[in-house]
C-alpha cells in the first residue's frame, strides 16, 4: 500500500472519503447514488472510490438492475480492517473481532469473577483474550463496561458491580495491546447496546433499557448517542418505582434497580438454594432456566417476571414522557424475557397520555453491547480512512 496517498484527518478530502465509507455501511451503492447521498460530484466520487479501492476499503459489487445503461455497484471491503470489541461484565470477559462491514471474524469469552480479580489482573486477562482473537493489528478498539463512563477521557468513573472507581481503562489497555491510547474507546454497555440497535435496525430515535447486574439506559437520537453534560445520561436504574420498596445502594428507596437487577428478580422467582441462584450457570444459563419454568407454569417465576414488567413500565413511562423516543428496546436479560415483559410494559405506557412508543425486545439480545462496541471501534476508521494504511504498514 506504499503508493496510497496519506490523508490529512482534517482535510475536506478525508471528510469526503469518510462520507463515502459511511454511506456504503448500509449496503452496495452506485456512483450516482453515492454522489446524491454524500453531496459530492459524480466525477469526484470516482476519484474518491479509486483511492478507497487502493487502500483496500471498497470493491466492485456487480451492477444495479434496471433498464438502460447498467450502473456499477461498489461495497465495503476492508476484510483486513479489524475492529476489536471487548466487554467487561461482572462475571464474564468477552472479545470479538469484526471486519469493516461488521461481519464476525472471531470471538471468545471467559467466565471470571471480575471483582475478585481486580483491575490489573482483569485487564491482563482481557488483553490475553484480545491477542487470542486478533488476526492482525486493529484499526480501533472499543470496550464495553457496566458503569458510569467519562467517554471523552475513556475513564470508568464508577462501576459498583466491578468495585472499580476512576479506572483509566484506555491507557491501561493501550499499554497491554501496544496501541496508541487514542485508538481505544471506552463506553457504558447500555450506550453501546443502543448504538448497535440504531445501526442494525431498531431505528434512529430509540431508548435502550439494559438489564443485568444493574439497570441502565442509552438514548439515541438522529443516530447519535446522547450523553448529557457529564456523559452519564440514561441512568434510569434509580427512577423510583415503589415508595415503600427496598433501600437502594444509592441511598434512596424503591429504585427500579432494586426490583429489576437480575439477582433481585431471581430472588423473587425462587427460594434460596435453588439452582436459579447458582453463579456457575452464568447469566445466560440462569435466564434460560427461568424461561423454562415460566413455560412450565411455575407460578412463582411467572409472578416475578410479570411484576418485573410492571416495574419497567412504570419507570419507562417517565422516560417516554420526558424523552419521547419512537421505540423502547428491552436489552440485556430483559430481551431474553421479552415474550413476558413486552405486554406489561405496554400496558403501563398506554395508561399515560404520552405512552405511544413502540416496545420491542432487542433482537441482538445479550450481544448488543459487544455489537455496539464493534461498530464504535470501526468508527475510528470510518472517520479517517487513512488509518487503514497506517494499520497495514
C-alpha positions in Angstrom: 0.0 0.0 0.0 3.0 2.3 -0.3 1.5 4.1 -3.4 -1.5 5.2 -1.5 -1.6 8.9 -0.6 -1.8 9.9 3.0 -4.9 11.8 4.0 -4.9 14.8 6.4 -7.6 13.8 9.0 -8.9 17.4 8.9 -9.0 17.9 5.2 -12.2 18.1 3.0 -11.0 15.2 1.0 -10.7 13.0 4.1 -14.2 14.1 5.1 -15.5 13.1 1.6 -13.7 9.7 1.9 -15.4 9.2 5.3 -18.8 10.2 3.9 -18.4 7.6 1.1 -17.5 4.9 3.5 -20.3 5.7 5.9 -22.8 5.7 3.0 -21.7 2.2 2.0 -22.2 0.9 5.5 -25.9 0.5 4.6 -25.1 -1.7 1.6 -23.8 -1.5 -2.0 -24.5 1.7 -4.0 -23.7 3.1 -7.4 -21.6 6.1 -8.1 -24.7 8.1 -8.9 -26.3 7.1 -5.6 -23.2 8.0 -3.7 -23.0 11.4 -5.3 -26.5 12.1 -4.3 -26.2 10.8 -0.7 -22.9 12.5 0.0 -23.3 15.8 -1.8 -20.3 15.2 -3.9 -20.0 15.4 -7.7 -20.0 12.2 -9.7 -16.6 12.7 -11.1 -15.2 13.4 -7.6 -16.9 10.2 -6.4 -15.0 8.2 -9.0 -11.7 9.6 -7.7 -12.6 9.0 -4.0 -13.6 5.4 -4.8 -10.3 4.8 -6.6 -8.4 5.9 -3.5 -10.6 3.8 -1.2 -10.1 0.8 -3.5 -6.4 1.4 -3.5 -6.5 1.3 0.3 -8.5 -1.9 0.1 -11.6 -0.5 1.7 -14.1 -0.8 -1.2 -14.6 -3.2 -4.1 -16.9 -3.8 -7.1 -20.2 -5.4 -6.3 -21.9 -6.2 -9.6 -24.4 -3.9 -11.4 -27.6 -2.2 -10.4 -30.6 -3.9 -12.0 -32.8 -1.8 -14.3 -33.3 -0.6 -17.9 -30.8 1.3 -19.8 -27.1 1.6 -19.2 -26.1 -0.6 -16.2 -24.8 1.2 -13.1 -21.9 -0.5 -11.4 -22.2 -1.0 -7.7 -19.5 -0.7 -5.0 -19.5 -2.1 -1.5 -17.3 -2.1 1.6 -14.3 -4.4 1.5 -11.9 -3.8 4.4 -11.5 -7.5 5.1 -8.2 -6.8 6.8 -9.5 -3.8 8.7 -10.1 -5.4 12.1 -12.4 -3.8 14.7 -11.8 -5.2 18.2 -14.7 -5.2 20.6 -14.1 -6.0 24.3 -16.6 -6.4 27.1 -16.2 -6.5 30.8 -19.1 -7.8 32.8 -19.3 -8.8 36.5 -18.9 -12.5 35.6 -17.6 -12.5 32.1 -14.9 -11.2 29.7 -15.5 -11.2 26.0 -13.6 -10.3 22.8 -15.0 -10.1 19.3 -13.3 -9.1 16.0 -15.3 -7.9 13.0 -14.3 -6.5 9.6 -15.3 -3.1 8.3 -18.7 -4.4 7.2 -19.5 -5.7 10.6 -19.0 -9.4 9.7 -17.9 -11.5 12.7 -14.4 -12.9 12.2 -13.5 -14.3 15.7 -14.8 -14.3 19.2 -14.0 -15.8 22.6 -15.3 -15.4 26.2 -14.3 -16.5 29.6 -16.3 -16.8 32.8 -14.5 -14.9 35.6 -15.1 -13.1 38.9 -14.0 -9.7 37.8 -14.4 -8.1 41.3 -12.2 -10.8 42.8 -9.6 -10.5 40.0 -9.2 -6.7 40.5 -8.5 -4.1 37.8 -4.9 -5.0 36.8 -5.4 -8.8 36.6 -8.7 -8.4 34.8 -7.2 -6.2 32.1 -4.3 -8.7 31.8 -6.9 -11.4 31.1 -8.8 -9.1 28.7 -5.6 -8.4 26.8 -4.9 -12.1 26.6 -8.4 -12.6 25.0 -7.7 -9.8 22.6 -4.4 -11.3 21.4 -6.1 -14.7 21.1 -8.8 -13.4 18.6 -6.9 -10.8 16.7 -5.6 -11.9 13.3 -3.7 -8.6 12.9 -3.4 -5.0 14.2 -6.8 -3.5 14.8 -7.9 -0.1 13.4 -9.8 0.6 16.6 -10.8 -0.9 19.9 -13.9 -0.3 22.0 -14.5 -1.6 25.5 -18.0 -2.1 27.0 -18.2 -1.7 30.8 -21.1 -1.7 33.2 -20.9 1.7 35.0 -20.5 5.4 34.7 -18.1 6.3 32.0 -16.4 9.6 31.1 -16.3 8.6 27.4 -14.3 11.7 26.4 -11.5 10.7 28.8 -12.1 7.0 28.3 -12.2 6.6 32.1 -14.6 4.3 34.0 -15.7 6.6 36.9 -17.7 4.1 38.9 -18.8 0.5 38.5 -20.4 -0.9 41.6 -20.6 -4.4 40.1 -16.9 -4.4 39.5 -15.9 -2.4 42.6 -13.8 -0.1 40.3 -13.6 3.6 40.6 -11.7 6.1 38.3 -10.2 3.3 36.2 -8.2 4.7 33.3 -9.0 1.7 31.2 -7.9 3.1 27.8 -4.4 3.9 28.9 -4.0 0.6 30.7 -5.2 -1.4 27.7 -3.2 0.7 25.3 0.0 -0.4 27.0 -1.1 -4.1 27.0 -2.1 -4.1 23.4 0.8 -1.9 22.2 -1.6 0.7 20.6 -1.9 4.4 20.9 -4.3 5.4 23.6 -6.5 7.3 21.1 -7.2 4.0 19.3 -9.2 2.8 22.3 -12.7 3.9 23.3 -14.5 3.1 26.5 -18.3 3.3 26.9 -21.2 2.2 29.0 -22.7 -1.1 27.9 -26.2 0.5 27.6 -24.9 3.2 25.3 -23.3 0.6 23.1 -26.4 -1.6 23.1 -28.4 1.5 22.0 -25.8 2.2 19.3 -26.0 -1.4 17.9 -29.8 -1.3 17.8 -29.8 2.1 16.0 -27.3 0.8 13.3 -28.8 -2.7 12.9 -32.4 -1.9 12.6 -34.4 -0.8 15.6 -34.5 2.9 14.5 -32.6 6.2 14.8 -34.8 7.5 17.7 -34.8 5.0 20.5 -34.3 4.4 24.2 -32.5 1.2 25.1 -33.1 -0.3 28.5 -30.4 -2.7 29.6 -30.9 -5.4 32.3 -28.1 -7.2 34.1 -26.4 -7.0 37.4 -27.6 -3.3 37.3 -30.1 -1.5 35.2 -29.1 1.3 32.7 -30.3 3.0 29.6 -29.0 4.6 26.4 -30.7 7.2 24.3 -30.1 7.5 20.5 -31.4 10.5 18.5 -30.7 11.0 14.9 -28.3 8.0 15.0 -26.2 9.7 17.7 -25.8 8.7 21.4 -27.0 11.5 23.7 -24.7 11.5 26.7 -25.6 14.6 28.8 -23.3 17.2 30.3 -21.0 14.7 32.1 -21.6 11.7 29.9 -23.9 9.9 32.4 -27.3 10.2 30.7 -29.5 7.2 30.8 -29.1 6.1 34.4 -32.7 5.1 34.8 -32.0 2.4 37.4 -32.6 5.0 40.1 -36.0 6.1 39.0 -38.3 5.4 42.0 -41.0 2.8 41.2 -42.0 1.7 44.7 -42.1 4.3 47.5 -42.2 1.6 50.2 -39.8 -0.8 48.5 -36.2 -1.8 49.4 -33.5 0.6 50.1 -31.2 1.1 47.1 -27.4 1.2 47.2 -27.7 4.9 46.1 -29.4 5.6 49.4 -32.9 6.1 48.1 -35.9 3.7 48.5 -37.7 1.7 45.8 -35.4 2.4 42.8 -36.1 0.4 39.7 -32.7 -1.3 40.2 -33.9 -2.9 43.5 -36.6 -4.7 41.6 -35.1 -5.2 38.1 -31.5 -6.2 38.5 -31.1 -9.9 37.7 -30.3 -11.1 41.3 -33.5 -9.4 42.6 -35.7 -11.0 40.0 -34.2 -14.4 40.6 -34.8 -14.0 44.4 -38.4 -13.2 43.7 -38.7 -16.2 41.3 -37.1 -18.9 43.6 -36.2 -19.8 47.2 -32.6 -19.6 48.5 -30.5 -22.6 47.4 -32.5 -23.0 44.2 -30.3 -23.7 41.0 -31.6 -20.3 39.7 -29.1 -18.7 42.1 -26.1 -20.7 41.0 -23.5 -18.3 39.6 -21.7 -21.1 37.8 -24.6 -21.1 35.3 -23.8 -17.6 34.3 -26.4 -15.0 33.2 -27.5 -17.0 30.1 -27.9 -20.3 32.0 -29.9 -18.8 34.8 -32.2 -16.8 32.5 -32.7 -20.0 30.3 -33.7 -21.9 33.4 -36.1 -19.1 34.4 -37.7 -19.1 31.0 -38.2 -22.9 31.1 -40.0 -22.5 34.5 -42.3 -19.9 33.1 -43.2 -22.1 30.1 -44.0 -24.9 32.5 -46.3 -22.6 34.5 -44.2 -22.2 37.7 -46.4 -19.6 39.4 -43.6 -18.0 41.4 -41.5 -17.5 38.3 -44.5 -16.2 36.3 -45.4 -13.7 39.0 -41.8 -12.5 39.4 -41.4 -11.7 35.7 -44.8 -10.1 35.5 -44.0 -7.8 38.4 -40.7 -7.0 36.7 -42.6 -5.9 33.6 -44.9 -3.7 35.6 -41.9 -2.0 37.3 -40.2 -1.5 34.0 -43.3 0.0 32.6 -43.6 2.5 35.5 -40.1 3.6 35.0 -40.3 3.8 31.3 -43.4 5.9 31.4 -41.3 8.6 32.9 -38.6 8.1 30.2 -41.2 8.2 27.4 -42.8 11.4 28.9 -39.5 13.2 29.1 -37.6 11.9 26.0 -40.4 10.9 23.5 -38.5 8.1 21.8 -40.0 6.4 18.8 -39.2 2.9 20.2 -38.2 1.4 23.5 -35.8 -1.5 23.2 -35.6 -4.0 26.0 -32.0 -5.2 26.1 -29.7 -7.4 28.2 -31.5 -10.1 30.0 -34.8 -8.2 29.6 -34.6 -9.2 25.9 -34.4 -12.9 26.7 -37.7 -12.5 28.7 -39.3 -10.3 26.0 -42.2 -12.7 25.5 -43.4 -12.0 29.0 -42.2 -8.4 29.6 -43.4 -6.5 26.5 -47.1 -6.7 27.3 -47.0 -5.4 30.9 -44.7 -2.6 29.8 -47.1 -1.7 27.0 -50.0 -1.7 29.4 -48.2 0.7 31.8 -47.2 3.0 29.0 -50.7 3.0 27.5 -52.1 4.3 30.8 -50.1 7.5 30.4 -51.0 10.4 28.0 -47.7 10.2 26.1 -47.1 6.5 26.2 -47.2 5.9 22.5 -43.6 4.5 22.0 -43.3 1.0 20.5 -41.8 -1.6 22.9 -39.7 -4.3 21.4 -37.2 -6.8 22.8 -33.7 -6.5 21.4 -33.1 -8.9 18.5 -29.4 -8.7 19.5 -30.1 -9.9 23.0 -27.2 -10.1 25.4 -24.7 -9.5 22.5 -25.9 -6.0 21.8 -23.2 -4.1 23.7 -20.5 -6.1 22.0 -22.0 -5.4 18.6 -22.1 -1.7 19.5 -18.5 -1.8 20.7 -17.5 -3.3 17.3 -19.3 -0.5 15.5 -17.6 2.1 17.7 -14.2 0.5 17.1 -14.8 0.6 13.4 -16.0 4.2 13.6 -12.4 5.3 14.0 -11.6 4.1 10.5 -14.9 5.5 9.1 -13.9 8.9 10.4 -10.4 8.8 8.9 -9.9 6.1 6.2 -6.2 6.9 6.1 -5.8 4.9 9.3 -6.1 1.7 7.4 -2.9 2.4 5.5 -1.1 3.1 8.8 -2.5 0.0 10.4 -1.5 -2.2 7.5 2.2 -1.0 7.2 
